[in-house]
Amino acid sequence: MYAAPGAYPGAMPGLPSAWDAERRKQIDRTKTGLLLLLIGSLIAWIPLIGALGSLLILIGAILVIIGRKAFGRVHARNVMTALGLFILGVIGAIVLGVIFAISLISSISGQDPRTVATAFGNALNTLLIGTIIVGAISGIGSVLFTYALQEKTGRMILWAAYVASVAVTVVIFAIISPLIKQAVNDAVAGGTYNSAPLLALQNQQISLNLLHAIPSLLFAAAAYLAWARVNKGEIPPPTTPPGMPMAGAPPMSPR
């Protein structure tokens, strides 16, 4: 006969073992993290409170990372891969910022304001293109982060959210890019700096950024589906502690 679950090291009669308690803690952390991802995605695209949504997403992601092991090797591997892609995206954004700053400093040395404006517009276009590429690569991490927790519908929503995110970024760039050079030229056309054209361009970009509501709401829907599965107890499946035989296994024959 195999030992009863209450005999695990550190367990007390009528109380869960240390392994059960740690597993339950990881599940609760993941469930809370998914809920924060859901709320954060719902509000991250709203201009006035978008920063709060991003903060909730960050906290939720940390909780999901901490609780990843309770949901199996595939999910744990996907989460760490997503984390690596996110770090790669941060590094790429820093590199793009440095390149833009160097291009901007070098263009300021010019004497002709129109030459400076042209150089600034080209540098900004390069920055936007680089941002699209880096975002497309790191965005795969948003898909992988909860991919193993999803059923078929949730996985389809995740990929739809990723495609929508890339498409929205490309559309905004296609609209804004031709206007950048014109706005910069208009800002220095009179020989003195006039901020009105650039402010108008900024306001137009803010309006276009509302399109990010589409992928944000899709990611929120995927987070809800994963949270619902955890909350209902569908995942993770029951399992046995490390090193313990499966319940109901037949005893070994003396032979």
N, C-alpha and C positions, 0 to 999 in steps of 0.2 A: 504494500500500500504506500502511496506517495504521501508526503507530509501535507497537512492542510495549509491554506494560504496564510493563516494566522501565525504560522511558525517561521515566516521570513525573518531574517536578522533585523532586530530592532522593533519588531511588531509586538503589540500588546493584545491580549484577548479582547475582542470586540472593537479594536481600533485598526485603521488601515496601516499597512506597512509603510516604511519610509519611501519605498519605490512607488507605491500607489499615490502617496501624498505628493511626491514630486511630479508624477505624471499628471495628476489632477491640476496641479498648479500651472503646468505648462499649457494644458488645455484651456484653463481660465484666462491665462495671459493672451493666448491666441484669439480667443473669442472676444476679449476686450479690445485687442488690437484691430481685429476686423471691424468692430463697431466704430472705432475711431477713424479707420480708413473710409468707412461708409459716410460718416458725418463730414469728415474733411473733404472728401471728393464732392459732396453736395454743395459746399460753400466755397471751394477753392477758386472758382472762376468768377466770383462776385467781387467787384473792384474794392469795395470798402472793407470787407471782412475776409478777403482772399488770404491775407497773411495768417489769420487764425486757422483757416482751413489747412494751409500748408503745415502749420505747427501740429495740428491734430494728425495729419497724415504721417509726419515724422515720428511722433510718439507711438502711433499705431504700428508703424513699420518696425520700430524697436521691439515692441511687445511680441509681434509675430516672429521676429528673429529669435528672441529669447525662448519662445515656446515651440520652436520648430521641430524638436526631436520627438515629441509625442506623436507626430503625424507620419512617421516613417521616413525612410532614407530618401525616397524620391522628393518628397516635399522639402526636407532639410537641404538636399543638394540644390534644388531649384531656388530656395531662398538665398543660399550663399552665392549662387551664380548671379541672381538679381542684385545682391549687394555689391558684387564685383563690378557689374555693369553700371550701377549707380556711381560708384567711386570713379570708374573710368569716365563717366559723364562729367563729374565735378572737375577732374583733372583737365579734361578737354575744354571745359568752359573757362578755366583759369588760363590755359594756353591761348585760347582765342582772345581773352581779355588783354593779355600781355601783347599779343601781336597787334591788336587794335590800338593799344596805347602807344606802341612804338610807331605805328603808321601815322597816328594823329600828331605825335610830337614832331616827327620828321616833316609833316606837311605844314606845320605852323611856321617853320623857318622860311617858307616862301614869302615873297613880297606882294605878289598879286593876289588880292582877295579871291578872285575867281579860281585861280590855281589852287589855293587852299581849299576852297569849297569843293572842287572836283576831287582832290585827294581825299578829303573827308568823306565824301559820298562813296567813293570806291572802297575805302576802308570799312565803312559801315555795311556796304553790300557784302563784302567778304566775311564780315562778322556774322551777318544774318545767315549766309549760306552755311558757314561752319556750324552755326547753332542748329540749323535743320539737320545736318548730318549727325552731329553729336546727340541731338535729341532722338533721332531715329534709332541709333544704336542703344542708348541707355533706356529708351522706351520699351525695349524687349523685356527689360527687367520688371516692368510693371505687369507684364503678362505672366511671367514665370512666378511672380511672388505668391500668387494664390492658385496657380494653374493646377497643382496636384490636389487641391481641396475642392475642385469644381467637377460637376458632371458635364455632359456634352453641351448643354445650353449655356452654362457659365463660361466654358472655354470659348465658345463661339462669340459671346459678348466681349470677352477679353480681347480677342483678336479684332473684333469690330471697333472697340475703343482705341486700340493701337493704330489701326488704319485711319480712323477718324482724326486722331491726334496729329499724325503726320500730314494728312490731307489739309487740315485746318492751318497748320504752320506754313505749308507750301502756298496755300491760297492767300494768306496774309502777306507773305513775302512778295508774291506776284503782284499784289495790289500796291503795296507800300514802296517796293524797290524803285519803280519808275518815278515816284514822287519825291524821293529823297534828294536827288541831285537838284531838281527844280526848286525845292524848298530851301536848300542851302544857298543856291545862287540868288534866290530872292532875298534871303536874309542879309546878304552882303552887297546887294546890287547898288545901293545908294552910297557906297563908300563907308558907311557906318553899319554897325550890327543892328539888325531889326529882328526881334525874337518872334514876331507875329506869325510868319510862315511856318517856323518850326513848331510853334505851339499848336497851330492848326493841324499840322501833320501828326503831332502827338495825340491830339484829341481823336483824330480819325483812327489811329492805331488802337486807342483804348476802346473805341466802339467795335472795331473788328475783333478785338480780343474776346469779346463776348461769345464768339463762335466756339471758344474752348469749352463752353458749357456742354457741347455735344459729347466729346470724349469723357469729360468729367462725370456726367450723369451715367454714361455706360460703365465706367469703372466703379461707380457707386453701386450700380445694379449687380455687378459681379461680386463686389464685396458683400452685399446683402445675401446673395445666394450661398456664398461660402459660410457666412456667419450663421445662416439658418440651418445649414447642415450640421455645424458644430453644436448649435444650441439644441437641436433635436436629438443629438446623440448619434447621428448617422456616421460621423467620423470623430475621432479615430476608432477603428474597430477594437473590440476587446482583445487583450493580449496578455501574455504571461511575463513575469519579471525576468530579467536577464539571468540565465543559468538554471532556470526552473523548467521541469518537463511540462509539456502541454497537458491540460486537464483532460482526464478521460483516456490517457494513453494506457495500453495494456501492459501489465507487468512483464518483465523479461522472463523467458523460460530458463530453468536451471541449466539447460543445454547451452 
